[in-house]
Amino acid sequence: MARQDFDIGKGIFWFFIRFGEKPGGAIWLITVQALCAMALLALSVMVMGPAYLNLFQLIEADAARNLSDAEELQLVFDFLLPLLSYGFMIIPIGLLFAVMFQAAWLRFLTKGEIKPVIPLRLGADEIRLIGVNLLYIVIVIAGYFGVAAVLGVFGVGAAFVFHGGGDSAAMGIGAGLLITLAVLGVLAGLIMLAIRLASAPALTILDGRLRFFESWEATNGVFWHMLLAYVVVWALLAIGGSILSGIVQLAVLAAFLPTIIEFVEIAEQGQHVDPDVALATVQAWISEPLTVVSLLIGFGVLYVVQVLFEAVWHSVGAYNAVRARSGGEGEASDVPTLAADHPMGASPSEG
């Protein structure tokens, strides 16, 4: 199969290319993901709310020292039980939804496909992606111990090489340089490994089979192209994220400004701020409809931006998977090659 060259522009803006093809489907997928995130957040508040209330009761009771050891132990248990429920219920559900959305976005980025009505599915694609993510975890764990071993060897080697020298300052500089070189080498190796395996999830969705180390072959000859694309995407996301985050923070600060002015005026008058009064003021501010709407809009915008950023980040590996499998345009390029003795003549050779 002849592969199309890696187009850095497409690698950077592949998400927007797909978005331009099916804007309605992409917006619907973002909306569904935001609604699911809100539902999970509400469930988390329902589970964790009692835990924090019990924690406050425990702190107050401990300060007043009006509880027996058994009563304090009961409050501790009441605090820990919601935490355990959160760990055993919310976290697995959140991870499952994360895989479902990963599959939905990868179907969109690789095939331009949005499932009808509810774009989320729990089927073979998602199960295979769980396997890919587990392999990533194994690689991360192995890499952690490998990095620790390499740095340990270099540290011991530096201590051995420079031990017993006459100039302690020179020994320190030499050992530091050796360890710095080791850290840079390890960092370069980790970056290379991450990029060479970056297309594994997209290949898994595109091929309909579990793909992991096949990503290594799919990135042959395009490592530097992908590295440049990732660097540019990271820079664009960092700049865009900072600007949007600053705008949202200014909007929230503007909504909170009357309360801040009230506290400043009290401080300028030299009056003592009663904690209960301060808490009541903040609660009153939070309960105002304008404040609630401002916070919801602000957090909603930030979450939508986060979803977009994640999709854009994954689009580099997805574009490379499409390029490696189908020439980069979503159309099959594995046209059969005709031999010289074929009645229609031989296929033209590429120069």
C-alpha positions as CSV (number, residue, x, y, z in Angstrom):
1,M,0.0,0.0,0.0
2,A,1.4,3.3,-1.0
3,R,1.3,5.9,1.7
4,Q,0.8,9.6,1.4
5,D,3.5,11.8,2.8
6,F,2.8,13.2,6.2
7,D,1.3,16.7,5.7
8,I,2.2,18.7,8.8
9,G,-0.6,21.2,8.2
10,K,-3.2,18.4,8.1
11,G,-1.6,16.8,11.2
12,I,-2.0,20.0,13.1
13,F,-5.5,20.9,11.9
14,W,-6.9,17.4,11.3
15,F,-9.6,17.9,13.9
16,F,-10.8,21.1,12.2
17,I,-10.8,19.3,8.8
18,R,-13.1,16.7,10.2
19,F,-15.2,19.3,12.0
20,G,-15.7,21.1,8.7
21,E,-17.0,17.9,7.2
22,K,-19.5,17.2,9.9
23,P,-19.9,20.2,12.2
24,G,-23.3,19.2,13.5
25,G,-22.2,15.8,14.5
26,A,-19.1,17.1,16.3
27,I,-21.1,19.7,18.2
28,W,-23.6,17.1,19.2
29,L,-20.8,14.8,20.5
30,I,-19.4,17.8,22.5
31,T,-22.9,18.4,23.9
32,V,-23.4,14.8,24.9
33,Q,-20.0,14.7,26.6
34,A,-20.8,17.9,28.5
35,L,-24.1,16.6,29.7
36,C,-22.6,13.3,30.8
37,A,-19.8,15.2,32.7
38,M,-22.5,17.3,34.4
39,A,-24.4,14.1,35.4
40,L,-21.2,12.6,36.8
41,L,-20.4,15.8,38.7
42,A,-23.9,15.8,40.2
43,L,-23.5,12.2,41.2
44,S,-20.1,13.0,42.8
45,V,-21.7,15.8,44.8
46,M,-24.5,13.5,46.0
47,V,-21.9,10.9,47.1
48,M,-19.3,13.2,48.5
49,G,-21.5,15.9,50.0
50,P,-22.3,13.9,53.1
51,A,-18.6,13.1,53.5
52,Y,-17.7,16.8,53.7
53,L,-20.6,17.5,56.1
54,N,-19.4,14.7,58.3
55,L,-15.9,16.1,58.2
56,F,-17.0,19.5,59.3
57,Q,-19.0,17.9,62.2
58,L,-15.9,15.9,63.2
59,I,-13.7,19.0,63.2
60,E,-16.2,21.0,65.3
61,A,-16.7,18.1,67.7
62,D,-13.0,17.6,68.1
63,A,-12.5,21.3,68.8
64,A,-15.3,21.3,71.4
65,R,-14.1,18.0,72.8
66,N,-17.7,17.0,73.7
67,L,-17.7,13.5,72.0
68,S,-16.6,10.2,73.3
69,D,-14.0,8.1,71.5
70,A,-16.8,5.8,70.2
71,E,-18.8,8.8,68.8
72,E,-15.7,10.3,67.1
73,L,-15.0,6.9,65.6
74,Q,-18.5,6.8,64.2
75,L,-18.0,10.2,62.7
76,V,-14.8,9.0,61.1
77,F,-16.6,6.0,59.7
78,D,-19.4,8.2,58.4
79,F,-16.7,10.3,56.7
80,L,-14.9,7.4,55.1
81,L,-17.9,5.5,53.8
82,P,-18.8,8.0,51.1
83,L,-15.2,8.1,50.1
84,L,-15.1,4.4,49.6
85,S,-18.4,4.6,47.7
86,Y,-16.9,7.2,45.5
87,G,-13.9,5.1,44.8
88,F,-15.9,1.9,44.0
89,M,-18.7,3.6,42.0
90,I,-17.9,7.0,40.6
91,I,-14.3,6.4,39.5
92,P,-15.0,3.2,37.5
93,I,-18.1,4.9,35.9
94,G,-15.9,7.9,35.0
95,L,-13.2,5.7,33.4
96,L,-15.8,3.8,31.4
97,F,-17.3,7.0,30.1
98,A,-13.8,8.2,29.3
99,V,-13.2,5.2,27.1
100,M,-16.6,5.5,25.4
101,F,-15.8,9.1,24.5
102,Q,-12.3,8.2,23.4
103,A,-13.8,5.7,21.0
104,A,-16.5,8.2,19.8
105,W,-13.9,10.9,19.1
106,L,-11.5,8.4,17.4
107,R,-14.4,7.1,15.2
108,F,-15.0,10.8,14.2
109,L,-11.3,11.6,13.6
110,T,-10.4,8.4,11.7
111,K,-13.7,7.6,9.8
112,G,-15.6,10.9,10.1
113,E,-18.3,8.8,11.8
114,I,-20.7,9.9,14.5
115,K,-23.1,7.2,15.8
116,P,-26.8,8.3,15.4
117,V,-28.8,9.7,18.3
118,I,-26.5,8.9,21.2
119,P,-22.9,8.8,19.9
120,L,-21.7,6.7,22.8
121,R,-21.4,2.9,22.6
122,L,-20.1,0.1,24.7
123,G,-19.0,-2.6,22.3
124,A,-16.0,-4.1,20.7
125,D,-14.3,-0.8,19.9
126,E,-14.4,0.2,23.6
127,I,-13.2,-3.1,24.9
128,R,-10.3,-3.0,22.5
129,L,-9.5,0.5,23.6
130,I,-9.5,-0.7,27.2
131,G,-6.8,-3.2,26.2
132,V,-4.8,-0.5,24.5
133,N,-5.0,1.8,27.5
134,L,-4.0,-1.1,29.8
135,L,-0.9,-1.7,27.6
136,Y,-0.1,2.0,27.9
137,I,-0.3,1.6,31.7
138,V,2.1,-1.4,31.5
139,I,4.5,0.6,29.4
140,V,4.3,3.6,31.8
141,I,5.0,1.3,34.8
142,A,7.9,-0.4,33.0
143,G,9.2,2.9,31.9
144,Y,9.1,4.3,35.4
145,F,11.2,1.4,36.8
146,G,13.4,1.5,33.7
147,V,14.1,5.3,34.2
148,A,14.7,4.8,37.9
149,A,17.2,2.0,37.1
150,V,19.0,4.0,34.4
151,L,19.3,7.1,36.6
152,G,20.4,5.0,39.5
153,V,23.2,3.4,37.4
154,F,24.3,6.8,36.1
155,G,24.3,8.2,39.7
156,V,26.4,5.3,41.0
157,G,28.6,5.5,38.0
158,A,29.1,9.3,38.5
159,A,29.9,8.8,42.1
160,F,32.4,6.0,41.3
161,V,34.1,7.9,38.5
162,F,34.5,11.2,40.4
163,H,35.2,9.6,43.8
164,G,38.5,10.4,45.3
165,G,39.3,13.3,43.0
166,G,41.3,16.3,44.3
167,D,38.8,19.0,43.4
168,S,35.5,18.5,45.1
169,A,33.9,21.3,43.0
170,A,35.1,19.8,39.7
171,M,33.8,16.4,40.9
172,G,30.4,17.9,41.7
173,I,30.2,19.6,38.3
174,G,31.3,16.4,36.5
175,A,28.7,14.3,38.3
176,G,26.0,16.8,37.7
177,L,26.8,17.0,34.0
178,L,26.8,13.2,33.7
179,I,23.4,12.9,35.4
180,T,22.0,15.8,33.4
181,L,23.0,14.0,30.2
182,A,21.4,10.8,31.5
183,V,18.1,12.7,32.3
184,L,18.1,14.3,28.8
185,G,18.7,11.0,27.1
186,V,15.9,9.3,29.1
187,L,13.6,12.2,28.3
188,A,14.4,11.9,24.6
189,G,13.7,8.2,24.7
190,L,10.4,8.7,26.5
191,I,9.3,11.3,23.9
192,M,10.3,9.0,21.1
193,L,8.4,6.1,22.6
194,A,5.3,8.2,23.2
195,I,5.2,9.5,19.6
196,R,5.9,6.1,18.1
197,L,3.0,4.6,20.0
198,A,0.6,7.6,19.7
199,S,-1.4,6.1,16.8
200,A,-2.3,2.9,18.5
201,P,-5.8,3.9,19.7
202,A,-6.7,5.3,16.2
203,L,-5.3,2.2,14.5
204,T,-7.4,0.1,16.8
205,I,-10.6,1.9,15.8
206,L,-9.6,2.1,12.1
207,D,-8.7,-1.6,11.7
208,G,-11.4,-3.0,14.1
209,R,-8.6,-5.0,15.8
210,L,-6.4,-4.5,18.8
211,R,-3.4,-2.5,17.6
212,F,-0.5,-1.4,19.8
213,F,3.0,-2.0,18.5
214,E,1.7,-1.7,15.0
215,S,1.8,2.1,15.7
216,W,5.6,1.8,15.6
217,E,5.5,0.7,12.0
218,A,2.8,3.3,11.1
219,T,5.2,6.1,12.3
220,N,8.2,4.9,10.4
221,G,9.8,7.9,8.7
222,V,7.4,10.5,10.1
223,F,8.7,10.8,13.7
224,W,10.0,14.3,13.2
225,H,6.9,15.4,11.4
226,M,4.7,14.2,14.2
227,L,7.0,15.7,16.8
228,L,6.7,19.1,15.1
229,A,3.0,18.7,14.8
230,Y,2.6,17.9,18.5
231,V,4.8,20.8,19.5
232,V,2.8,23.3,17.4
233,V,-0.5,21.8,18.7
234,W,0.8,22.1,22.3
235,A,1.8,25.7,21.7
236,L,-1.6,26.6,20.2
237,L,-3.5,24.9,23.0
238,A,-1.4,26.5,25.7
239,I,-1.9,30.0,24.2
240,G,-5.6,29.5,23.5
241,G,-6.2,27.9,26.9
242,S,-4.5,30.7,28.7
243,I,-6.5,33.3,26.9
244,L,-9.9,31.6,27.4
245,S,-9.1,30.7,31.0
246,G,-8.2,34.3,31.7
247,I,-11.5,35.6,30.2
248,V,-13.5,33.2,32.3
249,Q,-11.6,34.1,35.4
250,L,-12.2,37.8,34.8
251,A,-15.9,37.1,34.3
252,V,-16.2,35.2,37.6
253,L,-14.1,37.9,39.3
254,A,-16.5,40.5,38.0
255,A,-19.5,38.6,39.4
256,F,-17.7,38.3,42.8
257,L,-16.5,41.9,42.8
258,P,-19.4,43.4,44.9
259,T,-18.6,40.9,47.7
260,I,-14.9,41.7,47.5
261,I,-15.6,45.5,47.7
262,E,-17.8,44.8,50.8
263,F,-15.0,43.0,52.5
264,V,-12.4,45.7,51.6
265,E,-14.7,48.4,53.0
266,I,-15.0,46.5,56.3
267,A,-11.2,46.1,56.4
268,E,-10.6,49.8,55.7
269,Q,-12.8,50.7,58.6
270,G,-10.7,48.5,60.9
271,Q,-13.6,46.3,61.8
272,H,-13.3,42.7,62.7
273,V,-14.9,40.4,60.1
274,D,-17.0,37.8,61.9
275,P,-16.4,34.4,60.2
276,D,-20.1,33.6,60.3
277,V,-21.0,36.9,58.7
278,A,-18.3,36.3,56.0
279,L,-19.7,32.8,55.3
280,A,-23.2,34.1,55.2
281,T,-22.1,36.8,52.7
282,V,-20.4,34.3,50.4
283,Q,-23.4,32.0,50.6
284,A,-25.7,34.9,49.7
285,W,-23.5,35.7,46.7
286,I,-23.5,32.1,45.6
287,S,-27.2,31.8,45.9
288,E,-27.9,34.8,43.6
289,P,-29.2,33.7,40.1
290,L,-26.7,35.9,38.3
291,T,-23.8,34.3,40.1
292,V,-25.1,30.8,39.5
293,V,-25.6,31.5,35.8
294,S,-22.1,33.1,35.6
295,L,-20.4,30.1,37.3
296,L,-22.3,27.6,35.1
297,I,-21.4,29.4,31.9
298,G,-17.8,29.8,33.0
299,F,-17.3,26.2,33.9
300,G,-19.3,25.0,30.9
301,V,-17.1,27.1,28.6
302,L,-13.9,25.7,30.2
303,Y,-15.2,22.1,29.9
304,V,-16.1,22.5,26.3
305,V,-12.7,24.0,25.6
306,Q,-11.1,21.1,27.5
307,V,-13.0,18.6,25.3
308,L,-11.9,20.4,22.1
309,F,-8.3,20.5,23.3
310,E,-8.3,16.8,24.0
311,A,-9.8,16.1,20.6
312,V,-7.3,18.3,18.8
313,W,-4.4,16.7,20.7
314,H,-5.6,13.2,19.7
315,S,-6.0,14.3,16.1
316,V,-2.3,14.1,15.3
317,G,-2.1,10.4,16.0
318,A,-5.5,9.9,14.3
319,Y,-4.3,11.7,11.2
320,N,-1.2,9.5,11.0
321,A,-3.2,6.4,11.4
322,V,-5.5,7.4,8.5
323,R,-2.5,8.4,6.4
324,A,-0.8,5.1,7.1
325,R,-3.9,3.0,6.3
326,S,-5.6,4.9,3.5
327,G,-3.4,7.6,2.1
328,G,-4.5,10.3,4.5
329,E,-7.7,11.3,2.8
330,G,-10.1,8.7,4.1
331,E,-10.2,6.8,0.7
332,A,-8.7,3.4,0.1
333,S,-5.5,3.5,-1.7
334,D,-4.7,-0.3,-1.7
335,V,-5.5,-0.6,-5.4
336,P,-4.3,-4.0,-6.7
337,T,-1.2,-3.9,-8.8
338,L,-1.4,-5.5,-12.2
339,A,1.4,-7.7,-13.5
340,A,3.0,-7.3,-16.9
341,D,1.2,-10.3,-18.3
342,H,-2.3,-9.0,-17.3
343,P,-4.6,-8.5,-20.3
344,M,-5.1,-4.8,-19.3
345,G,-1.3,-4.3,-19.1
346,A,0.9,-3.6,-16.2
347,S,0.1,-1.0,-13.6
348,P,2.1,2.2,-14.0
349,S,5.1,2.4,-11.7
350,E,5.7,5.4,-9.5
351,G,8.7,7.5,-10.1
